[in-house]
Structures are given as structure tokens and as C-alpha cells.
Amino acid sequence: MLIDLPDLPLPGRGDTLERLRGLAALGRADLVACRLAEGHADAVAIRTELGDEPGDDGRWGVWAAAPSTVRAERAPEGWRLTGDRPWCPGAAWCTDALVTAVAEDGIRLFAVRNEGPYAQPLEGTWPAIGMSGSDSRTVRFTGAPARPVGGPGEYAGRPGFWHGGIGVAACWYGGALAVADTLLAAARSKELGPHALAHLGAVDVALGAAWAVLEDAARRIDAEPRADAGRLALRARAVVESAATEVIDRVGRALGADPLCRDVMHAQRIVDLTVYLRQSHAESDLEQLGHLLVEEGAPW
């Protein structure tokens, strides 16, 4: 798969909004390509933040979905990783990956070369329809040479962990824009009737609210890049997820089954976005946000 890797600004350095705009544009154009490009861009940000300065050295993924099923052991010649890591976007596309693994001193992040015989994508572990092109197979590591990136717990404990989560929400937002484009194009080409126009108006409201939240998040990240952004990210992700879900529903109600059955690109966008949105942890994330509000107080 040929993907142009974007040169996006790093988060928290004054241009976070441009980063989110770039990710949204990628999502609007192609959610699968966006998913892989976002992983690469996130890897660049992570490595920079944790002192593993990146160069122009390959196509990176971040394979760190919890819980970790890979173990890290320190051998005389360096660290080695062994175990199966599910949910690895770009399992064959990535040349390198940041992988979480359980070490004797806690969960660590490692840079690993994605090549045999040490790393092997497992056939049959991604029988997906939505986001099928992301090739998120399980990768089996067998004594894979690895380089630690940061110390124990640093990957998830840094503010940038949450900045990356907001970046994913920008990708969702871009996917929702692409779905909304189908309704807008239909409304411009023929008379759809008052109900469909009401759905179009509601789509605009949902997307406008979601982008306002992303803009606010970008501003806050740049103002306080080292602040704990957990509450900010959980709120932004929930708002964008809700907006994208509403867009999918309203476009379907406005246009019926026709574009789902006759427009292959629209149908693929719907299934891709539906799968991508499930990177949200739904009520679990809302519960976590609720706990933070109780502990820290509500901003409102």
C-alpha cells in the first residue's frame, strides 16, 4: 500500500490545531490510509517526547493496545520480545513499531524492527470488513531484538499519551465529514424533502460542535503541553464519537439504503468509521471521565 506520510507538527508546540486539521483531512480522504499515517505520526511524537529522536527511517506503527501479551527479557546482547501482540495496524506495511511489553520492572515501550523471523503477522487474525485494509493482524514476536524507548510506565504516563488520543478523534472527525459529504452532495443535486434537509442541518450542528471541542483541546494542549490532559482527551473523544455516530445515523435516515447498496465508497466509509470509532471504550471512558470530575472538580 502506497501512503504519503504527512509531515505534521508535533503536539504541544504551538501548532497542535494544524496537526488536528491534517489528521482530519486524511480521515476525510481515506480512513484506512489515515489510520496508518496517524500511527506513524504518533510514533514520531512518542519517540521525540521520550528522547528517542526519530529520523527518516521507515514506516512506524504504535502497537500498544492494552493489555500487553508480550514479554520483554534482558539478554546479554540486549532486550528481546516474545509473545503475540493483537491489534497491529499495518502488520505487513510497517517497517518498525513501538510495542508495549511486560518487563520485570513493569510495562515498557520498545522499538522493534518488523521483520522475520523475529516478527511474523499471523494469517487469519484480521478477518475484518470494516478497516480491512488496515491489516491489523496479530504479530508474533519470537526473541525479537528491541530497544527500550523511555522507562517503565513512561509511555502511558506522559501527557502526550492523551495528545495522541485526541489525534485519533480528529481522524474520526474526518471520517464523519466524508460521510456527511454524501448527504450534502445529494441535497445539492436533487430535492430531498424537508426531513432530509433537517437531518443535514443537524449534521452540521453535530460536526460544528465536535470541531469546536477539538479546537479548544488544541489550544489547551499548546497552552499547557505538560498538563495532565486526561480529562480533556476523554471529553473530546466522547464528543467526536457522539457526533460521528449521529452523522452515520442521520445520513442513513435521510438517504435510506440506496447509497449503502449502490455507492461502494460510501458503504466502505460507513463500515470503516464504525470500526474505527470502537477504539473508543464507550461507557468505560465515560466512567473514567466521571471519576476525574469527582476527584478534580468540573470545569463548568
N, C-alpha and C positions, 0 to 999 in steps of 0.2 A: 504494500500500500504506500503510495506516494503522498506525503503530508508535508506541507510547508510549515516548519516550526516557527512560530511567531517570536519576535524579539519584544517581549512585553516588559514594561517597567516592573521592578521589584516592589512588592507591597511595603507600605510604611515608609516610603522615601519621597513622598510628595506627589507621586503620580499614580496613586492606587486607583483613582477613578478611571484613568486611561487603561489601566490593566483590566479592570472590570468591563470596560467598553470593548476592549479587544476580545475578551473571552465571550462576551455576549454575541459579538459579530461572528465568531467562529461557530457558536451554537446555532445561530440563525442559519448559517450556510450549510452545516453538516454536523450533526451531533456526534457521530462516530469519530470523525476526524477531530472534533473539538475535545472529545474525551481523552484521546491520546495526546493531543497537543497540550491540554491542561495538565496532564500528568507530568509531561516533560517540563513545562513551565514551573510547576510546583516543585519538582526535583531541583531545578536550578535555584529557586528561592530557599529551599531547605538547606541545600549544600552551602549556599552563601551564608545563611544565618548561623549555621553550625561550624563554620570555619573550614569547610571542605571546598575551597574555591573552584567553581566549575570553569571549564574552557569549552571550546568547540569540539566536544569529544563524544559524539554519539547521540543516540535517541534513548532518553531515560523514561522510566516509569517509577511510580511510587506504589509498591506492593506492601501495604501496611494495614489492611483491614483486620480489625480485631475479631476474635482472639488470635494470637500468633501460634502457629502449629510447627514452627521451625525452631530448631535448637542451634545455638552457637557455642562452639567449643574452641578454646585457645590451644592450638597445636604449636610445636616448636617453630614451625615456619610461618605461623600467623593464625588468624581466625579462620574457622571453617564452618559452613552452614549445612545442616542436614534436616530434611523434612519436606512435607508438602505444604505449599502456600496456595490456598484458593484465591479466587478473585484477582487475577493478574492481567489487567488490560494490556493489550499489546504483547501477549505472551510470545509471539514469534517476531513482532515488529521491533520491540525494544532491544537495543544492544546492551543496555545496562539497566540496573534497577536499584532503588533504595528499598530494602527489605527489613521488616522488623523480625527479631528473633529473640528467643528466651535464652539468656546467658546466666551464669552463676550469680552475677551481681544485679540481675534484673533484665527488663526488656530494653534491648538496644536496637539502634538502627545501623544497618550495614550497606555499603555499596558493593554490588556483586555484578560480575560480568555475566550476561545472559548467553551462555554458550555451552554446548555439550563438551564432555559428558557430564559436567557438573550440574547443569541446569537443563531440564527437559520438560517442555509443555506436554501435558498428558492428554491424549486423544479422548474424546467423548465427555470431557468435563465442562463444555460450554455449548450445550445443545439449545442455544437461545434463538429466538426470533427477534425480539427487541434487543437492540445494540449487538446484534450478532457479529457485525463487522469489527467490534472492539476486541474480539478474540481474547476474552477474559478467562482463559483456561487456568486450571491448576498447574503450577510449575513445581516439579520435584527437584529438590536440591540434594546432591549427594557429595558431601565433602567439598562444597564449593568454596574456593578461596574468597575471602571477604575482607573489606576494610571498614573499621568502625567509623561512623560519622556521628560525632557528638558522644556524650557519655550516657550511662544508664538513665532512662526516663526523660532524656532531654528532647526527644522528638515530639512527644505529646505534651510535654510540659512547657514548651515555649509559646509565646503569643502568636508566632507565625503559624502554628498548627491551626488556629482559628481563622487567621487570614486566608489560609488555603481553603477552608470550608466555605468562606464567603465567595471565593473564586468559583467554586463548584456551583454555588447558587446563581452566579452570573451566567454560567453555561446553561443552567435550567431556564433562566430568563430568556436567553437567546433562542432556545428550542421553542419556548412558548410564543415568541414573536413569529417564528416560522409557521406555527400552527395558525396563529391569528391572521397571517398574511393570506391564507387560503380563503378565509371568510371575507376579508376586505376586498380581495380581488373579485370574488363572486358578487359582492354588493355593488362594485363599480361596473360590472359587466351586464347586470340584469336586475330587474326589480325583484327583490326577495320578499317584500312584505314587511309589515310593521314589527312582527315578532322577531324576525331575524335582525332587523335594524336595532331593536332593543338589546339583543344579545351582543351585537357589535359594539354598542355603546358601553355595555357592562364589561366587555373585554378590554376596552380602552381604559376604563376606570381601574380594573384589576392590574393591568400592566403598568399604568401610571403610578399606582401606589407601590408596587413592587420596586420599580426603578427608583422612586424617592427613597425607599429604605436602603437600597444598595448605595445610592449617592451619599446618604447620611453615614453609612458604615465606612465608606471610603474616606470621607472627611475625618471621621473619628480615628481611624487607623493612622492616618497621616499626622494627626494632631498629637496622638499618644501611641506611637508604634510599640512601646514596651508594656503598655497596659494589658491587663487580662481581658481579652476580647471574647471570652466565652459567652457571656450573655448577649453581646452584640451579634455574634455569629449565629447563635441559636435562634434569635428573633428574626434576623434577616433570612435565614434558610427557611424558617417556618412561613414567613410572609410570601416568599417567592414560590415555595412549594404549593401553598394555597392558591396563589394567583395562577400558576401553571395548570393546576388541576381544574380550576374554574374555566380557564381558556379551553382546555380539551373538552370539557363538558358542554360549554356554550357553543362552541363551533360545531360540535356534533348535533346539538339540538337545533341549531339554525339551519344547517345544511343537510341533515339526515344522513342516510347511508351512502349516498352517491359518491362523495369524494373518498370515502373509506374503501369503496369497492371498485372505483374506476380511476382513481388517481394514486398510482403506486407510490409516488414520492410522499404525498400527504399521509397515506396509510403507514408508510415506514416511519415518518416523523412521529406519528402518534404512538406507535409501539416503542420506538426508541426513547422518546421522552418519558413514557410511562415507566419503563425500566430504570432510566437514569434517575428519576425522582425518588426511586426507592433506595438511593443512597442516604436519603433522609431516614431517621429512625422513628419517625412519626410520633406517637404518643410518648415514647421513651424520651425523645428530645424535649418535648413539651414539659414532661415531668422534671427533667433536669433544669429547664428554664425556671419552672416554678420554685424549685429548691433554691436556686440562685436569688430569685426575687425575695424569698423569705429571709435568706441569710444576709443579703446585701441591701435590700430595700429596692423599691420600684422607682424607675426614673420619672414616672408620671405622678 
